[in-house]
Amino acid sequence: MSKIKTILVVDDEPDIVNLTEKILKLGRYNTLTCNNGKEALKLIEDKYDEISLVLLDLMMPGISGMEVLRTIKSNDMFKHILVILFTVKSFKEDIKKGKEMGADGYITKPFSGKRLLEYVNDVFETH
Ligand SMILES: [Mg+2]
């Protein structure tokens, strides 16, 4: 069996972070969490070799998800980290921009636990 993967969950809504963390643990993933872009960048810098994937909210005060995505995908040390964006359905431009910037997938909020796990598993299988 392959090593348990670590997923970083970044969202400024604590309820979403808590729910997502629970779901990922049920799916046997390790998790790291934070509530803003600044902390996310710090965690990525400190633990980039541990982190396999980031579930990243785009809409956060301060450093946006898009900036975090840009930092991950423009740095050779972080490039191996897959990024799935949390987006709101109506924000089609964000999805387009995110893909152009190298996001590996996106999931629209609200989502079910089942769908989230299936999607994460699928992104790991196809990348
Ligand atoms: Mg948000």
Residues whose N, C-alpha, C, O or C-beta is under 5 A from the ligand:
A	BS01	MG	D12 D57 M59 M60
